[in-house]
Amino acid sequence: MRFVLLFSIIPFGTFSQIAYCKDTIINLTTQNNYAYQWTIDGYISTEQDATLVINRIGAFFVELEVTNEFGCSFIDKVLVNVEECKEWTYYAPNAFVPDGDNKTWIPVGDNVTIDLITIYTREGQVIFKGVNEWDGTYKGNKCMGGVYVYTCDYTTILGQKLRDLGRVTLVR
């Protein structure tokens, strides 16, 4: 992940607060024609731009002092909170072959819980409803090959309730 932290150069030492995930790289960027002094978690640098690798959990300040060509200085300070982020992924395959290698269809992901899958024919008839894999059948009979519409309600590790709507091709 890459984030850009832009300093607004607010005078009088006011500061804002930002949250990041552990193991994030932040590029601290500035403008030309000024002198800069970065103070990052006690480390001081006069580089114009700096890269900050966040590899621990906790809070620390990033401070930037900018001096213009007239000798006027401004300081901006940001409190950076670093936490362990809970990430999740979700993917719904767009086809499956019940008589071949991939015999069933189900959306997959990390740190998600499938709440309900519904499969519809082109006419809107519900032919599958559940939380398990669809095997390409309806009432024990093989469905014809073709395109079917699905909805998948799922919950992420963050507690977000989401719905995916798409099409899956059943290949016979």
N, C-alpha and C positions, 0 to 999 in steps of 0.2 A: 504494500500500500504506500502511496505517496501523497502527502498533504503539503500545501503551501501555506505558511503562516505569514500573513501580511500585517505589518505593524502600521498603525494609523498615526503614529507620532503625536500623541496627546500630551500637552505640557503638564507640569505640576505632579508628575509621578502617579497619575491615575492608572488603574490597571483593570483588565478584564480577565475572564477565566475561560479556558478551553479544556475539553476532555479528549483524550486519545487512547488508543489501544496499545498495549505492550507490544514490542517488536515492530514499531512503526518508524519510518524514516521521514523526517520533516525537513524540507528545504526552506531556510530562512532567507528571504530575498529582500533586497533594498534597491535604491536608485543610485545612479552615478553622481559624482560631484559633491559628495558629502563625506565627512569622516565618521566612522562608526566604531562603537565599542559594545560588543556583546558580552553580557554576563549570563552564563547559562549554568545554573546549579553550582555556582561558585567558580566556574571556569571563565576566564576573561580572554576575549579574542578581539582583534581589530580588523578581521577580514570583512570585506564588503558583504559577502554572502557567506552563510554558514550552513552546514548540514548537521542536524541533530538526530542521533539514533537513540530511540527510547527503548531501553532494554530492562527496565525495572518498573515495578509498580509503586505508586506514591505520588506526591505533589511536589513541584518545584517551580521557581520563578525563572522566566526568560526575560531579561531586561535588555533594552537597546537604547543607547545614548547616541544621538545624532548631532553633529556639529556642522553648521553650514559655513559658507565662505566668509561670513561676517563674524564668526566666532560665537554665534548664538547656539545654545544647546537645548535639546529637548530630550526627555526620557519617556519611554513607554515600557510598561511592565505587564507581562501576561503570566497568570498562574496556570500552569499546565498540570492537569490531573490525569494520571495514567492508571488504567484499570485493565484487568483481564477481560477481554471482550468475548462475548458468546456469539460465535458466528454460525450460520446455517446455510444450507444449500437445498435446492429443490429442482428436480428435473423430471419431466414427463416424456417418455419415449413417444415418437410419432408413428411407430408401426410395430407389429409383432406377427409371428408366424406360429400359430398353435400347433401345426403339424410339422414344424421344423425345430430349430434350436431354441428359440425363445418362445416357449409354450404359453406363457401368461403375460399379462400386461398390468403394471402398477407403477405409479409415480414413485420416485426414490429421492433420497436426500439424506443429509446429515443434520441432526438436531431438529428434525421436524416429526410431527405425529400426524398421520393421516386420520382425519376425522370422518370423512365420508366421500366415497367415489360413486358417481352416478354416470352410467353409460346410456346414451340415447341413439335411436335410429334416426335416419334423415327426416322421418315423419314426426319425430318428437316422442316416440314411445320409449318408456324406460324399460331397458332390458337387463340392467344390472344395477344393484345398489348395495354397497357394503364398504368394508375397510380392507378387505383382502384382495388378492389378485383376481383379475378377470381372465377366464380361460377361453373366451370367444364363443361361449354357449349361452343359450337362453332356454330356461326350463329343460335342461339336459340335452337340447338339440344344438348342433353346430350352426352358428350364424354364418350367413353368406359373407364372402370376402367383400371388402368395401371400406368406406370411410364412415366412422361413427363419431359422434360428438360426446365429449365428457365434461363433467365438472369435478373438481377435486377440492374439497374443503380440508385445510390443514392448519396446524398450529405450530409456530416456530418456538424455539427454546426461549425466546424473548417474550412469549405469551401473545404474539400477534396472531390473530385469526385471519387467514387469507383464503381466497378462492382462485383457483386456476380454471380457465375455460379453454378448451382446445379441441383438436381433432386427432383421432388415432386411426390408422389404417390397419385393418385385419387382412392379412394376406393368406389366401388358401391355395 
